[in-house]
Amino acid sequence: FRGGVLALFLAAVASVPAMAQEADRLQVGITLHPYYSFVANVVGDAADVVPLIEAGANPHGYQPQGGDIVRAQSLDALVVNGVGHDEWAFEIIEAAGRANDLPLIYANETVAMIPISGDPSGQNIVNPHTFISTTAAVQQVFEIARRLGELDPENASYYRANAQSYGAEIRRLRAGFMDSFAALDTSNFHAATVHAGYDYLFQEFGLDIEAVIEPRHGVNPTAAQLAATVEAIRAAGVNVLFTEEYFEGELAETIQAETGVSVYSISHINGGPYTPEKFIEEMQRNIETVLRAVRETAEGTAQ
C-alpha cells in the first residue's frame, strides 16, 4: 500500500505547483468538516486552515490521494480526531515524510469518551463521533486553541479569546433547546440508530439509544443479522429510527416496513463545502430533528 501512496505522491508533486505560504502564518491542517469550523473560528485571520482531503471525499474508509500528501507537506500542525474516525490521516502523514516533525493536535484530548451504545458485539468500543455534540465540541475548541497557542505564542491570547466567543455561541445553540426538551414527555421515545454516531448528542439531552443497527459504518448487516435486529426492535418496543443524512435508504426502509418505526435523518457533518459556519448550522438542524422526533412520539404523530 505504501508503494501505491508514494507513486501518487510523486505524480502529484510533478503536477501541482508549489504552495504559497506566508512565513508568519500557521498552516493548520484538519481532517474532518467540523474541525474546519472549529479551527477557522479559533484562528480568525491569524492563520490558514488547510483541509487535508477534498471537501467531497467521504472520510469513512477514505483512501489517500496524491494531492493529500502534497498538502500534508505544507502544514505546520494537523488537527485530528485520533480515536477511529480519521486513521487514513496517519497514512498520509507517513507518506509525506512528516511522521516525525508534524505537530498533531488531538482534538479529543480533554473529552470524556463514551462507548458506543447499543453495540450488539458487547464490546466497550470508544465512540469517535465527539463532533456530533455541543458539549464535546466546546471542549475540542478550547483544546485546539490551547495547542495552537503553544505553537504560535504571539497569537495565543487571540486564539483563546476567539475560542471563548465561539464556545459561547455553541453553548447558546444548546441552551436554546434545553427548555423545549425539558417540557416534553420522553416516556414513549424508544430509539434505535443506523450507525453509532449520535451517542454524545443524545446524552446531552438525556435521551437513550436502545439499539445500533449498523455498528460499523459502511458494513450492512447480513440477512441473519438484519432479521435479529428486526426482532430486537420489536422486542424492545423501539419506535424511532435515526439514519445518517444522505445514507443509502434501503436498510432503513426495510426496517421501517418490517417494524413500523418512524425514521428521521441526522447529519454527520461530513459533506459539502468546508465553511466556518457548517458545524453550528448542521448541529442546529440535528437538534431540531431530535426535538421533532421526541415531540411527535409524545404526541403520537410520528410517521
Secondary structure, DSSP 8 states (H G I E B T S, - for coil): -HHHHHHHHHHHHHHS------TTSEEEEESSHHHHHHHHHHHTTSEEEEESS-TTS--TT----HHHHHHHHT-SEEEE--SSS-THHHHHHHHTT-TTTS-EEETTTTS---B-TT-TT----B---TTS-SHHHHHHHHHHHHHHHHH-GGGHHHHHHHHHHHHHHHHHHHHHHHHHHHTS--TT--EEESSS--HHHHHHTT--EEEES-SSTT----HHHHHHHHHHHHHHT--EEEEETT--THHHHHHHHHH--EEEEE--S-SS---TTHHHHHHHHHHHHHHHHHHHHHHT---
